[in-house]
Amino acid sequence: MGKTVFEVLDLDITNDFIQLKQAYIRKLRELSAAVQRAEGAEEETAALKELLQTYRQVNTEVKFQDYYEVFCTGDAVAISLDLSNDDVEKSDELNLIDIFIPIFVLHKKNSQGSTIFYPPVLEDNDAIKFRNNFDFAHLAEFLTSLSKKSSFQVGLTRQEAEDIANQHSHHRYQAIVHVTIPLSGLSTSRKTESQTWGPGLLSAKSDSNYFWLHKNKSFLCGDIITIGIMELDQYHNTPRFLSSGYGFIPLQSVWPSECTVVNHRHPLVIDYQTINQSASDDDFLAATYLAEALKRKEQQRALESDGPEFFDDVNTFNYWLSPLSAVFFLAATVSRFTSQSATIALAVVGALFDDPSLLDSDTSDEADYEEERSYFLGTFRS
């Protein structure tokens, strides 16, 4: 029987994701150093491969909780994937870790300062336009500029980032940026503010320990996974926030309600589908979850058949497509993976949705149907 995640990470059984992530960071540092010292020796490389493959199964809070629930039944083990040593050495996951950074946000440029991020101007609380206009390159430049000024605390989870923001009184809204960084950019241990900056600094009053991002870290657009605003009920230290008058500017004038902006260029974005949708988007959510299920299934099929992994195109999936467009995207994907005709692929997706009428041109506008069909099948079969 294979090892469990806890055995691979040398971790006592726990349902605490932060403990698991800390164990992964420690183990990744140890094995990466061992591989470098041994110049790619087989034993060290195999251990590193096992670690990367194992953590991939539990690298988000949701995935880990799912694993833990199965583990409690006695059935969960770490799945071993057949990656070559070359694949391990070239892996995007090698020596990378995802972290959460709290940043100040203003709704318009009414003051100067490189420590404040200015998102796109929000019009009529239009989340779709806000997401479409979001400039991740600008955000990357902002994070780089912020890092040049000082090191700062970062969270291993979004909740930790919120806790970091709540160490001090609020006088501006804050957003949480989810990014990946080289492991070398993260402190080797947790420290309080006073341990890093000294007890004499007036603002260094919190005794909470967090990891720190080293100074002078450069960010690229592709490093960013998501960014989302802290909602009003997530601010716990608010006297200055209200007395400054800024708290009377409605949050909806700064950022759309319950809106997380996802950077679809990031290779891990399929694991971080945290967008909040309204109840009217049920069909769309079904398509999104189906895309995830198909991705997992196809990855397993490709590994078993030693074939290529086809699902790179999922990272280009536009979350703002209509439900009909999403169906055609999935149908094109099925057609591409199975080498079946478009008609069969559409039937497969219809069966998965358990609603064949969704794919019947007689029950929808025929022109729209044919336009979507032509565009998606043409795009994703090319």
Buried (B, 14 or more C-beta within 10 A) or exposed (E): EEEBBBEBBEBEEEEEBBBBBBBBBBBBBBBBEBBEEEEEEEEBBBBBBBBBBBBBBBBBBEBBEBBBEEBEEEEBBBEEBEBEBEEBEEBEBBBBBBBBBBBBBBBEEEEEEEEBBBBBEBEEBEBEBBBEBBEBEBBBBBBBEBBEEEBBBBBBBBBBBBBBBBBBBBBBBBBBBBBBBEBEBBBEEBBBBBBBBEEEEEEBEBEBEBBBBBEEBEBBBBBBBBBBBBBEEBBEEBEBBBEEEBBEBEBEEBBBEEBBBBBBBBEBBBBBBBBEEEEEBEBBBBBBEBBBEBBEEBBEBBBEEEEEEBBEBBBEBEBEBEBBBBBBBBBBBBBBBEEBEBEBBBBBBBEBBEBEEBBEEEEBEEEEBEEBBEBBBEEBEE
